[in-house]
């Protein structure tokens, strides 16, 4: 089956004076999916969003959003997208309802249509009880939900979320996550930039790791985790048992074990997807190695990020 891409870019370049923000960025976001865009500070995530939403023009390369060229067909692109930036765009002196009705008018939705859509979104985002209060009295999480609601007034085909949950408490973040999941279930394509790797792990169908203005690594969360393997670790009863435990893990994993004499731990990275904890325990038992604890855990997305992005601080081995 042919994949239809809601966002497709090739070789996007953007400079700001001496700063080379994007150095040939390639993106391919399938229709109806959530794509998480990750990267260290200064990697080019926000610049990419600004280019794809027609707020900036690329210096080189091309991009299409919802089938329209972001340079030659800007008006058409804008009619297809919703955008929630890093800062809320709501007017704190207006009520939540007035904010949405104002945005509705700006989108050409007048009269009953605008009022009904505003009420629908206030209900969807749990803001009906506060709808007639000034937005300035809202909590940070409520303002973000109102801002997200405003970006959905026209039922966009593609929604850009640029770090939408930065600074929010866990409860507010969970509400935003629930809203994003609901949108994706309804067929909206979501491009999400975030500093929270757990957020990408929870929401994204696919992830793009951007490093130094380029797409460094792409894949689903599971695929990216599989690239760096699981981590097997045992805690032995004494330092004297560590060499034998290391020999067992070396044989099972094929990678050089790491030893911590203080904690009496021996660990090793395994790229073998068939390796199981019972198999490790049986091998240790067969070798006569007494252990206090044994574990086999998959990597977190944080570890994937550190291992696979090309920054000096990220060239680390998978450790406990």
The 8 nearest C-alpha neighbors of each residue, nearest first, counted from 0:
[[1, 2, 3, 29, 4, 30, 31, 28],
 [2, 0, 3, 4, 29, 30, 5, 27],
 [3, 1, 4, 0, 29, 30, 28, 5],
 [4, 2, 30, 29, 1, 5, 28, 6],
 [3, 5, 29, 30, 28, 6, 7, 27],
 [4, 6, 65, 30, 64, 29, 28, 3],
 [7, 5, 64, 28, 4, 27, 63, 65],
 [6, 8, 27, 63, 26, 62, 4, 28],
 [9, 7, 62, 26, 25, 61, 63, 27],
 [10, 8, 25, 61, 60, 11, 24, 62],
 [23, 9, 11, 60, 24, 25, 12, 61],
 [12, 10, 60, 23, 24, 59, 9, 61],
 [13, 11, 21, 59, 22, 23, 58, 57],
 [14, 12, 21, 58, 57, 20, 19, 11],
 [13, 15, 19, 20, 18, 16, 12, 21],
 [16, 14, 18, 17, 19, 13, 20, 21],
 [15, 17, 18, 14, 19, 13, 20, 58],
 [16, 18, 15, 19, 14, 20, 13, 21],
 [17, 19, 15, 16, 14, 20, 13, 21],
 [20, 18, 14, 21, 13, 17, 15, 22],
 [21, 19, 43, 14, 212, 13, 18, 22],
 [22, 20, 212, 12, 13, 19, 43, 23],
 [23, 21, 212, 12, 213, 24, 19, 20],
 [10, 22, 24, 11, 12, 213, 21, 25],
 [23, 25, 11, 213, 10, 214, 22, 21],
 [26, 24, 9, 8, 10, 214, 23, 11],
 [27, 25, 8, 7, 28, 24, 9, 6],
 [26, 28, 7, 6, 4, 29, 8, 25],
 [29, 27, 6, 4, 5, 34, 26, 7],
 [30, 28, 4, 5, 3, 32, 31, 27],
 [29, 31, 5, 4, 188, 32, 3, 28],
 [30, 32, 188, 186, 187, 183, 29, 33],
 [33, 31, 188, 30, 29, 204, 183, 34],
 [32, 34, 189, 203, 204, 190, 188, 35],
 [35, 33, 190, 205, 203, 206, 191, 204],
 [34, 36, 206, 191, 203, 199, 192, 190],
 [37, 35, 192, 207, 206, 191, 208, 34],
 [38, 36, 208, 209, 193, 192, 207, 35],
 [37, 39, 209, 208, 42, 210, 40, 36],
 [40, 38, 42, 41, 210, 37, 209, 194],
 [41, 39, 42, 38, 43, 44, 194, 210],
 [40, 42, 43, 39, 20, 211, 44, 38],
 [41, 43, 211, 210, 212, 39, 40, 38],
 [42, 44, 212, 46, 20, 41, 45, 21],
 [45, 43, 47, 46, 42, 48, 192, 36],
 [44, 46, 48, 47, 43, 49, 161, 192],
 [47, 45, 49, 43, 48, 44, 50, 20],
 [46, 48, 50, 44, 45, 49, 43, 51],
 [49, 47, 45, 51, 50, 46, 52, 44],
 [48, 50, 54, 46, 52, 47, 51, 55],
 [51, 49, 55, 47, 53, 48, 52, 56],
 [52, 50, 48, 53, 49, 47, 69, 62],
 [51, 53, 49, 50, 54, 48, 77, 69],
 [54, 52, 50, 55, 51, 69, 73, 49],
 [55, 53, 49, 52, 50, 56, 51, 48],
 [56, 54, 50, 53, 49, 57, 52, 51],
 [55, 57, 50, 58, 53, 70, 54, 69],
 [58, 56, 59, 13, 12, 11, 50, 55],
 [57, 59, 13, 12, 56, 60, 14, 11],
 [60, 58, 12, 57, 11, 61, 10, 13],
 [59, 61, 11, 10, 9, 12, 57, 62],
 [60, 62, 9, 8, 11, 10, 59, 63],
 [63, 61, 8, 7, 69, 68, 9, 64],
 [62, 64, 68, 67, 7, 66, 69, 6],
 [63, 65, 6, 66, 67, 5, 76, 7],
 [64, 66, 5, 67, 6, 63, 79, 76],
 [65, 67, 64, 63, 5, 68, 6, 4],
 [68, 66, 63, 64, 65, 76, 72, 69],
 [67, 69, 63, 72, 71, 70, 62, 64],
 [70, 68, 73, 63, 72, 53, 62, 71],
 [69, 71, 68, 73, 72, 56, 53, 62],
 [70, 72, 68, 73, 69, 67, 74, 75],
 [73, 71, 68, 75, 74, 69, 70, 67],
 [72, 74, 76, 69, 75, 70, 71, 53],
 [75, 73, 77, 76, 72, 78, 69, 71],
 [74, 76, 78, 73, 77, 72, 67, 79],
 [77, 75, 73, 79, 74, 78, 67, 64],
 [78, 76, 74, 79, 75, 80, 73, 52],
 [77, 79, 75, 76, 80, 74, 155, 153],
 [80, 78, 155, 76, 77, 156, 157, 75],
 [81, 79, 155, 157, 77, 158, 78, 156],
 [80, 82, 158, 150, 155, 151, 159, 157],
 [83, 81, 159, 150, 158, 160, 84, 80],
 [82, 84, 160, 147, 161, 159, 150, 146],
 [85, 83, 161, 86, 82, 160, 87, 163],
 [84, 86, 161, 162, 163, 87, 83, 165],
 [87, 85, 84, 88, 83, 163, 143, 146],
 [88, 86, 89, 146, 143, 85, 84, 142],
 [87, 89, 146, 86, 90, 84, 83, 142],
 [88, 90, 87, 91, 146, 98, 142, 134],
 [91, 89, 92, 93, 98, 88, 134, 135],
 [90, 92, 135, 134, 93, 89, 133, 94],
 [93, 91, 90, 133, 135, 134, 94, 89],
 [94, 92, 133, 91, 90, 97, 98, 134],
 [95, 93, 133, 132, 97, 131, 134, 96],
 [94, 96, 130, 98, 134, 97, 131, 133],
 [95, 97, 130, 94, 99, 98, 131, 100],
 [98, 96, 100, 94, 99, 95, 93, 101],
 [99, 97, 95, 101, 96, 100, 93, 94],
 [98, 100, 102, 96, 101, 117, 97, 149],
 [99, 101, 103, 97, 102, 98, 113, 117],
 [102, 100, 98, 104, 103, 99, 97, 105],
 [101, 103, 105, 99, 104, 100, 106, 98],
 [102, 104, 100, 108, 106, 113, 101, 105],
 [105, 103, 107, 108, 101, 106, 109, 102],
 [104, 106, 102, 103, 107, 101, 108, 100],
 [105, 107, 103, 104, 108, 102, 153, 152],
 [106, 108, 104, 105, 109, 103, 113, 102],
 [109, 107, 113, 104, 103, 106, 112, 110],
 [110, 108, 113, 104, 107, 112, 111, 103],
 [109, 111, 112, 113, 114, 108, 104, 115],
 [110, 112, 114, 113, 115, 109, 116, 108],
 [113, 111, 115, 114, 110, 109, 108, 116],
 [112, 114, 108, 109, 116, 103, 111, 115],
 [115, 113, 111, 117, 116, 112, 100, 118],
 [116, 114, 118, 112, 117, 113, 111, 119],
 [115, 117, 119, 113, 118, 114, 112, 120],
 [118, 116, 114, 120, 115, 99, 119, 100],
 [119, 117, 121, 115, 116, 120, 114, 122],
 [120, 118, 116, 122, 117, 121, 115, 123],
 [121, 119, 123, 122, 117, 118, 148, 124],
 [122, 120, 126, 118, 127, 124, 123, 119],
 [121, 123, 125, 120, 127, 119, 124, 126],
 [122, 124, 120, 121, 125, 119, 126, 178],
 [125, 123, 121, 122, 126, 120, 144, 148],
 [126, 124, 122, 123, 127, 121, 128, 120],
 [125, 127, 121, 129, 128, 124, 130, 122],
 [128, 126, 130, 121, 122, 129, 125, 118],
 [127, 129, 126, 130, 125, 131, 132, 122],
 [130, 128, 126, 132, 127, 131, 95, 137],
 [131, 129, 95, 127, 96, 132, 128, 126],
 [132, 130, 94, 129, 96, 95, 133, 128],
 [131, 133, 94, 129, 130, 134, 95, 136],
 [132, 134, 94, 93, 135, 92, 136, 91],
 [135, 133, 91, 94, 137, 136, 95, 93],
 [134, 136, 91, 133, 137, 92, 90, 93],
 [135, 137, 134, 133, 138, 132, 91, 92],
 [138, 136, 134, 135, 141, 142, 139, 133],
 [137, 139, 141, 140, 142, 136, 135, 134],
 [140, 138, 142, 141, 143, 137, 167, 166],
 [139, 141, 171, 143, 138, 142, 167, 144],
 [140, 142, 144, 138, 143, 139, 137, 145],
 [143, 141, 145, 139, 144, 140, 137, 146],
 [142, 144, 146, 140, 145, 141, 147, 139],
 [143, 145, 147, 141, 146, 142, 148, 140],
 [146, 144, 142, 148, 143, 147, 141, 149],
 [145, 147, 143, 149, 144, 148, 87, 142],
 [148, 146, 144, 150, 149, 145, 83, 143],
 [147, 149, 145, 151, 146, 150, 120, 144],
 [150, 148, 146, 147, 151, 152, 99, 145],
 [149, 151, 81, 147, 148, 82, 152, 83],
 [152, 150, 154, 148, 149, 153, 81, 155],
 [151, 153, 149, 154, 150, 103, 148, 116],
 [152, 154, 151, 155, 106, 150, 81, 103],
 [153, 155, 151, 152, 156, 81, 150, 80],
 [156, 154, 80, 79, 157, 81, 153, 151],
 [155, 157, 187, 79, 80, 188, 154, 158],
 [158, 156, 188, 80, 155, 189, 187, 81],
 [157, 159, 81, 189, 80, 82, 188, 190],
 [160, 158, 82, 190, 189, 191, 81, 83],
 [161, 159, 191, 83, 163, 162, 82, 190],
 [160, 162, 192, 84, 163, 85, 191, 83],
 [161, 163, 193, 192, 85, 164, 165, 160],
 [164, 162, 161, 160, 165, 85, 83, 84],
 [165, 163, 167, 172, 162, 166, 175, 143],
 [166, 164, 167, 162, 163, 85, 194, 193],
 [167, 165, 164, 168, 139, 140, 172, 163],
 [168, 166, 164, 165, 172, 171, 140, 169],
 [167, 169, 171, 170, 172, 166, 140, 164],
 [170, 168, 172, 171, 173, 167, 174, 164],
 [171, 169, 173, 172, 168, 174, 167, 140],
 [172, 170, 140, 174, 173, 168, 169, 167],
 [171, 173, 169, 175, 174, 170, 164, 167],
 [172, 174, 176, 170, 171, 175, 169, 177],
 [175, 173, 177, 171, 176, 172, 178, 170],
 [174, 176, 178, 172, 177, 173, 179, 171],
 [177, 175, 173, 179, 178, 174, 172, 180],
 [176, 178, 174, 180, 175, 179, 173, 181],
 [177, 179, 175, 181, 176, 180, 182, 174],
 [180, 178, 182, 176, 181, 177, 183, 175],
 [179, 181, 177, 183, 182, 178, 184, 176],
 [182, 180, 184, 178, 179, 183, 177, 185],
 [183, 181, 179, 185, 184, 180, 187, 178],
 [182, 184, 187, 186, 180, 185, 181, 31],
 [183, 185, 181, 182, 186, 180, 187, 31],
 [184, 186, 182, 183, 187, 181, 31, 180],
 [187, 185, 31, 183, 184, 188, 182, 32],
 [188, 186, 183, 31, 156, 182, 157, 185],
 [187, 189, 31, 157, 32, 30, 33, 158],
 [190, 188, 33, 158, 157, 159, 191, 34],
 [189, 191, 34, 159, 33, 35, 160, 158],
 [192, 190, 160, 35, 36, 34, 161, 189],
 [193, 191, 36, 161, 162, 35, 37, 160],
 [192, 194, 162, 195, 37, 191, 36, 161],
 [193, 195, 196, 37, 162, 192, 38, 165],
 [196, 194, 198, 193, 197, 199, 165, 162],
 [195, 197, 199, 198, 300, 301, 194, 200],
 [196, 198, 200, 195, 199, 201, 300, 301],
 [199, 197, 201, 196, 195, 200, 202, 193],
 [198, 200, 196, 203, 202, 201, 35, 197],
 [199, 201, 197, 198, 202, 203, 220, 196],
 [202, 200, 198, 199, 197, 203, 176, 196],
 [203, 201, 199, 200, 198, 33, 204, 180],
 [204, 202, 33, 199, 34, 205, 35, 200],
 [203, 205, 33, 219, 34, 32, 202, 206],
 [206, 204, 219, 34, 203, 218, 35, 220],
 [207, 205, 35, 218, 217, 34, 219, 36],
 [206, 208, 217, 36, 216, 209, 37, 35],
 [207, 209, 37, 216, 215, 38, 214, 36],
 [210, 208, 214, 38, 215, 213, 37, 42],
 [209, 211, 42, 212, 213, 215, 38, 308],
 [212, 210, 42, 213, 209, 43, 21, 22],
 [211, 213, 21, 22, 43, 42, 210, 20],
 [214, 212, 24, 209, 210, 22, 211, 215],
 [213, 215, 209, 24, 216, 208, 25, 207],
 [214, 216, 209, 208, 213, 210, 308, 217],
 [215, 217, 208, 214, 207, 218, 307, 209],
 [218, 216, 207, 206, 208, 215, 205, 219],
 [219, 217, 205, 206, 222, 223, 220, 207],
 [218, 220, 205, 222, 221, 206, 204, 223],
 [221, 219, 223, 222, 200, 224, 218, 205],
 [220, 222, 224, 219, 223, 225, 218, 226],
 [223, 221, 219, 225, 224, 220, 218, 226],
 [222, 224, 226, 220, 225, 221, 218, 219],
 [225, 223, 221, 226, 222, 227, 298, 303],
 [224, 226, 222, 228, 223, 227, 221, 270],
 [227, 225, 223, 224, 228, 222, 270, 303],
 [228, 226, 225, 224, 303, 270, 229, 223],
 [229, 227, 270, 225, 269, 226, 268, 224],
 [230, 228, 297, 269, 296, 298, 268, 270],
 [229, 231, 268, 296, 295, 267, 269, 297],
 [232, 230, 295, 267, 266, 294, 268, 229],
 [233, 231, 266, 294, 265, 293, 295, 230],
 [232, 234, 293, 265, 292, 264, 235, 266],
 [235, 233, 264, 292, 291, 290, 263, 293],
 [236, 234, 290, 291, 237, 263, 289, 233],
 [235, 237, 290, 291, 289, 234, 240, 238],
 [236, 238, 239, 240, 235, 263, 241, 234],
 [237, 239, 241, 240, 263, 260, 236, 235],
 [238, 240, 237, 241, 242, 243, 236, 235],
 [241, 239, 238, 237, 243, 242, 235, 244],
 [240, 242, 244, 238, 243, 239, 245, 235],
 [243, 241, 245, 244, 240, 246, 239, 238],
 [244, 242, 246, 245, 241, 240, 247, 288],
 [245, 243, 241, 247, 246, 242, 240, 248],
 [244, 246, 242, 248, 243, 247, 256, 249],
 [245, 247, 249, 243, 244, 248, 242, 250],
 [246, 248, 244, 250, 245, 249, 251, 243],
 [249, 247, 251, 245, 250, 246, 252, 244],
 [248, 250, 246, 253, 247, 252, 251, 254],
 [249, 251, 247, 248, 253, 252, 246, 254],
 [252, 250, 248, 249, 253, 247, 279, 274],
 [251, 253, 269, 254, 249, 250, 248, 268],
 [252, 254, 249, 250, 251, 255, 269, 248],
 [255, 253, 252, 249, 256, 267, 268, 269],
 [254, 256, 249, 267, 257, 253, 268, 245],
 [257, 255, 267, 266, 245, 249, 254, 265],
 [256, 258, 266, 265, 267, 255, 259, 245],
 [259, 257, 265, 264, 260, 256, 266, 241],
 [258, 260, 264, 263, 261, 262, 265, 257],
 [261, 259, 263, 262, 238, 258, 264, 241],
 [260, 262, 263, 259, 264, 238, 258, 237],
 [261, 263, 264, 260, 259, 234, 258, 238],
 [264, 262, 260, 261, 259, 234, 235, 238],
 [265, 263, 234, 259, 262, 233, 258, 235],
 [264, 266, 258, 233, 232, 257, 245, 256],
 [267, 265, 232, 257, 256, 231, 233, 264],
 [268, 266, 256, 231, 230, 257, 254, 255],
 [267, 269, 230, 229, 228, 254, 231, 252],
 [270, 268, 252, 229, 228, 271, 230, 267],
 [269, 271, 228, 272, 229, 268, 227, 252],
 [272, 270, 273, 269, 274, 252, 228, 229],
 [271, 273, 274, 270, 228, 269, 225, 229],
 [274, 272, 271, 275, 270, 278, 269, 276],
 [273, 275, 271, 272, 278, 276, 269, 279],
 [276, 274, 278, 277, 273, 279, 295, 272],
 [275, 277, 279, 278, 295, 280, 294, 274],
 [278, 276, 280, 279, 275, 281, 282, 274],
 [277, 279, 281, 275, 276, 280, 282, 274],
 [280, 278, 276, 282, 277, 281, 283, 275],
 [279, 281, 277, 283, 282, 278, 284, 276],
 [282, 280, 284, 278, 283, 279, 285, 277],
 [283, 281, 285, 279, 284, 280, 278, 286],
 [284, 282, 286, 280, 288, 285, 281, 287],
 [283, 285, 287, 281, 286, 282, 288, 280],
 [284, 286, 282, 287, 283, 281, 288, 280],
 [287, 285, 283, 284, 288, 282, 247, 243],
 [286, 288, 284, 285, 283, 289, 282, 243],
 [287, 289, 283, 286, 284, 290, 244, 240],
 [290, 288, 235, 236, 287, 291, 284, 283],
 [291, 289, 235, 292, 236, 234, 288, 233],
 [290, 292, 234, 235, 236, 289, 293, 233],
 [293, 291, 234, 290, 233, 294, 235, 232],
 [292, 294, 233, 232, 234, 291, 295, 290],
 [295, 293, 232, 231, 296, 233, 276, 292],
 [296, 294, 231, 230, 276, 232, 229, 297],
 [295, 297, 230, 229, 294, 298, 231, 232],
 [296, 298, 229, 230, 299, 228, 295, 224],
 [299, 297, 229, 224, 302, 296, 300, 228],
 [298, 300, 301, 302, 303, 297, 224, 197],
 [299, 301, 303, 302, 196, 304, 298, 200],
 [300, 302, 304, 299, 303, 196, 305, 197],
 [303, 301, 305, 304, 299, 300, 306, 298],
 [304, 302, 300, 306, 301, 305, 307, 224],
 [303, 305, 301, 302, 307, 306, 308, 300],
 [306, 304, 313, 302, 303, 307, 308, 301],
 [305, 307, 303, 304, 313, 314, 315, 302],
 [306, 308, 304, 305, 303, 309, 216, 313],
 [309, 307, 304, 310, 210, 305, 306, 313],
 [308, 310, 210, 307, 313, 311, 314, 215],
 [311, 309, 313, 312, 308, 314, 210, 305],
 [310, 312, 313, 314, 309, 315, 308, 305],
 [313, 311, 310, 314, 315, 305, 309, 308],
 [314, 312, 305, 310, 315, 311, 306, 308],
 [315, 313, 312, 306, 311, 305, 310, 316],
 [316, 314, 313, 306, 317, 305, 312, 318],
 [315, 317, 318, 314, 306, 305, 302, 313],
 [316, 318, 315, 302, 268, 319, 230, 306],
 [319, 317, 316, 230, 266, 315, 267, 257],
 [318, 317, 230, 266, 232, 231, 296, 298]]
